[in-house]
């Protein structure tokens, strides 16, 4: 087992891989990732992680655990570090250096780094940053020098991340082929993936079940409920917690079984394109002149799709089919956007999603993470393009400027439609996750990316206010529920919370 001896020279951890960690004492253990999965005392979620990697066609090039027992170079604030200690992470933290030989052509690489507290981050080669070129066959990764703030205690020790908490840092270097991205471009690559893995479709929704063809004759016999999912998702991922709940049994009965979901590609296509396809699909199903009477529950970016459908119907070719919406419950909607949708913040976006996918059932975790890994490929290839689905959530983008303008009625918004909102201000109580998402400024923890309350992915206030008086906005206090300064409800787990599902049932059924 290679040892960290505190000296400046590189330590070989495996043929072709070295680590430079001056003044650190400890050891490095190279691991067979498949053997780790089979070991009962390691990696509680690793089988699901490996299933996602297999589905995304990403291979583990090397994996090792780093255990640091002592740092011989404590650095007072403001002190000058010697040259061998000046490497820094993307976040500006002191770093140790992992160097690796890129032995295969037409491959890209990234590191999934998980600290002792179970919090992960994605680290890309320094040479592949904007405007840089790889130097020969060598890759350089800057890994955090410091470990987790403190060991997990109590209930936090059960929080399940991509790698279980072992008291060691885990470094997994991943590799994938670049032919498809290089040949077609990032948007075409995402289109191909979404068309295969996140295709358009209407799906019947019942207690404990999402799938099957809706009965369109039955859907036209009374008010129905439509579910619209968010970014890089599908109804089977987004709403599994809701349909498994006792509250949903009440909801399903209230609508006489008339509940269905709209699955749609959400990264390479805009909400406008999603809504036009919605009507095109209805034209193949319903006769001319048909109209659906709906309520809606949306999640995340699905709120923008739902609002577009409700507020701008006249802007689309409806093929003489229409919908009328009574109640629309917007859950964690980015009505004012999210700065994570900007290409410069995509790494922060995938970091947050990776850590917020905790405690999901293995199959849901695998499906969710496969979508994140696909974005990792695009970022790792240096393809920071404006993907229309993500760009629709950019706060200063054209899509939101148009959607959030003062209501003039010309696009067809139904004045009878009523909005409800569920939002959260996520304040982690896990010390390590708190350290990752927020920084201590004075005596307060502040999310330095957002600079305001948020659920980990979208701003809290944007769930119910858009900055102008427009159709349905601001949503009044009696039609919104906001969970503030709490650790239990965040962007990816709303529907796994009993309070959330009960509130949805109360608004829809009550």
N, C-alpha and C positions, 0 to 999 in steps of 0.2 A: 504494500500500500504506500503510494508516494506521500512524503511528508512535506508540509510547509515549514521551512526552517528559518524564516525571517530574512534570508539573504535576497539580494536583488536579482540574481540570475533566474531564468525560467525553470520551472519544475515540469518535467514531462509527466503527463497523467495517462497518456495512451499514445501509441505511435501516430505522429502527426499532430498531436494536441499538447500544448503547454499552457501553463498558467503563471503569471507574474504577480506575486503578492508580497512585496517588500514589507518586512517587519511584522508579518502575520505568522503565528505558530498554529499548527494544526495538522490535519491530514486530508487526503483526497482519496475517495474510493470509487473506482469505475464500476458501473453496474450494467448488467444485461437487463434491458427494460422489460423484456418478456418474462424473465425469471422473477423480476420484482413484482410483476402483476400476480404471479402464481403464489408469491409468499404471503401468508395470511396476516403477517404483522406489519405490512407495508401498504401504502397507497390505497386508501379505502375507495377511491373513485377511479383508480387507474384503469380497470377493465373498460369502463365507459370512455375514458380518455383515449385509450388505444383503439377502440372501435371507431371513434371520431377521426383519429389520425388515419386509420385504414380507409375509411370512407372518403377522406379528403386526399388520399394518395400522397401522404406525407410520411417519410421514414425517419426514424431516430438514428442519426449518424453517430452520436456518442451521448452517453448519459453518465453523470457522476454526482456524488454527494460531497459537499465541502463542509468540513467541520473546523471551525476556528476556535481555538482554546485561549488565545491571547493576542492582543494587538500591542506591539512594542512602541508604537508611534502615536500615542494620543496627541491630538492636535488642538491646542486652545483656539477659540474663535479668533479669526483674523491673522493667525500665525502663518508664515510662509512655509509651504511644503517644499521639500527638495524635489528635484526633477523626477526621480523614480516614483514619486507619490502623487504626481500631478494629474494622472488620468482621471476623467470624470464621466459619470453616467449622463444620459439624456436629461435627467432631472438636476444635474449639477452636483451630485454627491461624489465623494472620493470613490475611486473604482480600483478593482483588480482587473488584470487584462487576461482574457482567454484568446489564444492564437490557435488557428486551425488551418490545415491545408485543405484547399478546395480541390479534391482529387478527381472530380467528375465534371465534364463540360455540361453546359446548358442546365445548370442547377442553381437554385437560390437557397438561402439558409436563414434561419432565425433561431434564437434561443428562447425557450420557455423557462424562465427562472422563477423558482419558488423558494421563499425564505423560510426560516425556522417556524414562523407563525402561520404558514399555509397560504400566504398572499403571493400571487403570481404577477409577473409582468413580462411583456414581450420585449426582447432586445435584438436589434438588427445590427448587422456588421457596420462598423464605422465607415468603411470604404464605400458603402452603398447609400450614404446620405445624399441629400440633394446636391447636385453639381460635382459629386466625387466619383472617381473610378476605382475599381478594385486594383490593388497593386499585385500583379502576378497572380499566384495561386494561394496567397495567404489571406485569411480572414481574421479580423480583429473585433472582439466583442468586449465592451466595458461592463463588467458585473459590479453590483454594489459591494463596496468594501465592508460596510457595517451590516450587522444582522438585524433581526427583528427587534423592536423596542424592548420587549420583555416576553418571557415564555407565556403561553396561554394558560389560563386557569379557569376552573369552574366550568360553566356551560360552554364558554368559548372554545374549550378544547374539543368539543364535538362538532364545531363548524367544519363542514366538509368542503374542501377545495380540490383542485386538480391533483394535488399530491397531499397526502395526510401529513400532519404535523409530527415531525420526527426529531426535532432538535438539531437538524442539519439542513443546509441549503441544497436544493436539488437543481441541477443544471441539465437540461435536455436540449441538445442541438438537433434541429429538424432540417430536413432537406426535401426539396420537391423539384420536379421537372418544370422548366420554363417554356418549353416549346409552344404550348398552346397560348400562353399570354403574349410571348414575343411575336408569334405569327399573326394573331388575330387582334391584339390590342386588349386593354383592360376591360373596356365596356363590352366588347364581344365575348370575352372570356366569362364575365359575370352573367351575360345574357344566356350563354350556353349552360352555365351551371344552374342558374335559377330556372330556366325552362325545363331542366331535368329534375331538379330537386325541390323547387318551389313554384310549380306550375299553377296556372289559373285553374279554378274549379269551384263549383258550388257543392257544399257538403251538408248532409243531414246531421243535425246535432240532437242527441238524446242523452239522458242521464248515463254517465260513464262511457259515452261513445260519441266520436266525431268521425263521420265517414258514411259513404253510401249516397245514393241519388235522392235529392229531395222530391217529395210528392208535390208537384207544382199546382195541381188541381186543389189540393188541400191548402196550400199556402195562400191561394186566392180567396179562400172562404172566410177569412177573418184576419185580424191583425197578426202579423208574424214578427219574430225577433231575428235580427240579422247581427252576426258577430263579424267584426273586421279586425284582423291581427295587425301587428306592427312590423318594424324593420327586420328583414332577414329571418322571418318567422313564417308560421302557418298556423291555422286554427288549432291543429292537433298539439302544437307546442304551447301556444299562448294561453289557451283556455282549458287545459287539462284539469287545473285546480278548480275552476268554476264548475265544470260539468260533473266532477266527482263529489261536489258538496251537497249537503242537505238543502241548502238554499236553492240550488238549481232545480231540484225536484219540484219545488213550489213554482218556480218560473216556468218550467216545461209544462206543467199542468195548466197554468194560467193561460198560456198561448195555445192550448189544445194540441201540443206536439208540433206546432208550426215554428220551429227554430232551425235556422240554417246559417252556414258560414260562407264567406267569400274569401277564398285563397287567391293570392296574387303575388307576382314578383314585385319586390319592394326596393331593390337596390339599383338595378339598371334602368328602371322605368319610373316616371313621375306619377304622382297621384292623379293628374289629369289623364294620363294614358291608362291608368288602372280603371278610372271611372268610365272612360269611353269603351273599354273592353267589357266592363260590367253590362253596359247597355247592349253592346254587340252580342254578348252571350244570351241576354234576355230575348233578343230578337230571334234566336234560334230555338227558343223554348216556349215563349208565350205568344199568343195571337196578337195581331195589331189591335191597338186600343186598350190592351190590358194594362192594369195598374196594380201595384203591390202596396198594401197598407202596412207600414213597418214601424217598429221601434228598433233602436240600435244600441249595442254595446261595442265600443271600440277600445283598442289599446295602442298607446304610443303613436307612431306614425299613422296607424289606422284611423286616428281621430282626424287627420288631415284628409284622408280618403273619404271618410264619412261626411265631413263638413263640405268638401267639394261636391259630393253627391247631393247634399241637401241645399247648399247655398248657390250653386252655379249650374243647376240642371239645364237651363236654357242655353248654356255655352256648348252643349254637346249634341251630337246627333243621337237622339233617343230612339230612333226607328219606330216612333209612334208607340213606345212603351214608356211608362212613367212609374215613379215611386212617390208615395206620400209618407213622410216621417213625422211621427208624433213626438216620442221621447228619444233622446240620444244621450247616452251616458259616456262621457269622454274620460277614460282612465289613463292617467299619466300622459296626456296629450301634449306634444310640443307646439302649442298654438303660437308661441313666439319663437319657436325654433330651439336649437341647441348648438352651442359653439363646437360641440364634439363632431358635428357633421362637416366641419371644415377639414380639408385634407391635411392641414398642419397639425390637427388634433386627432387624427385617426388612430395613432398608437395609443393615446389616452383612451379613446373609445373602446378599442379591443381589450385594453387592460381592464377597464371597468366591467365590461360585459363578462370577461373571463372570470373575474372574482365574484360577480353577482349571480353567476349560474350555480351557486352552491345549494346543496340540499334538494336538488331536483331528482326525480326518479331517473335511473340510469339511462333508459331509452330516450327520455326527453332531454337529458343532459347531452347525450351523444348527438342528437339531431341539432340541438342549439349550438354546440361547440363546432360542429362541422361547418356551420355558416360563418362562425368567427374565423376558423382556419382558412376559409376561402378568402376572406378579407386580408388575412395575414399574407397570403400568397401575392395579392395585388400590391400591398404595401412593400413587401420584401423585394418585389421586382422593380420598385421605384416608380410604380405607375399611379402617382397621386393625381388622378384625373377627376373631373367633376362628374361623378355618377349621378344621373338625374334623381334617382330615388333618395339618395342621401342629401343631395344639394337642395331638395325641397324643404329640408329642415334647417337650412342655413339662415340665421336670423335676418341678415341683410339681403337675402336672395329675392329674385323677382317673384317666385311662386308665393312666398308668404306676404310680400308687399301687395300682391293682387288679392289674395284671399282675405287679408285683414284690413282692406280699405273700408272706409265708412260705407254703410249699406245704402245702395241706391236702388235696389230692387230689380235692376235690369237683368241680372243673371238667373233669377227665378227662385230665390230663397222663399221658403214657405213660412209665412208669419205665424202659423199654428205650431211650428216645431219648437220644442223646448229642450234646452241643454241642461245637463247635470254634469258635475265634475268630481272626480276623485284624484287627489294629489297627495304627495308625501314630501316631507323634509327629512331625508335620511341622515341620521347622525350615528355612525357605527359605535358600538360599545366594545368591540374587539379592538384592543390597543393597536395591533399591527395594521388592521384595515383602516382605522382612524388615521394612523400615521401615513398610510398610502394615499388616502383620499383628501385629507385635510392637513393643513400646516398650522402650527401654533404661532399666532400673531398676537403679541402682548399676552393676555391671559385667556384668549379665545381661540378655538379651533376654527379655521376658515378654509373653505374650499377655494384654493387659489386659482383654479381653472375657471370656475363659474363666477366667483365673487358674490354669490347670492345663494339662497336656499335652493336645494335641488334634491331629486330622488336618486342621485347617482348618475343619471343620464340626461334628464331634462329639468329645467328650472321649475320649481314648485308653483310659482305664481302664474307661469305660462299655461298651466292647466285650466285656468278659469278667467284669465284676463289677457287681452291682446294689445292694450294701449290706446284703443279707440272704441267708441260706442258703435258697434256693428251688430250684425244679426246674432242675437242671443248673448252678446257680450257687453259688459262683464257678467259672468254667471253669478247671480245673487247668492248671499250666504246660505239661504235656506235650501238651495239646490246644489250645494257643494259640501264635500267633506275633505278636510285636510288634516293629515296626521303629521304633527310637527315635532322636531327634535327627538326622534325616536329611532331605535335600531332594527325594528322588526319588519317594516314595510318599505320596500324599495322598488326600483323600476321593473325588475324582472320577476317579482314574486307577488304582485298584488293579489292575484286570484288564488293564491295558496293561503290567504288569510281569511279566517272566518268572518271577521268584522267587515271586510270588504264585500264578500259575497252576500252577507245579510243586508248590507246597505243597498246593493244592487237590486236584490229581491224586493226590498221595501219600496224603492222608487218605481220599479216596474209593476209590481203587483198591488202595492198599497194605494 
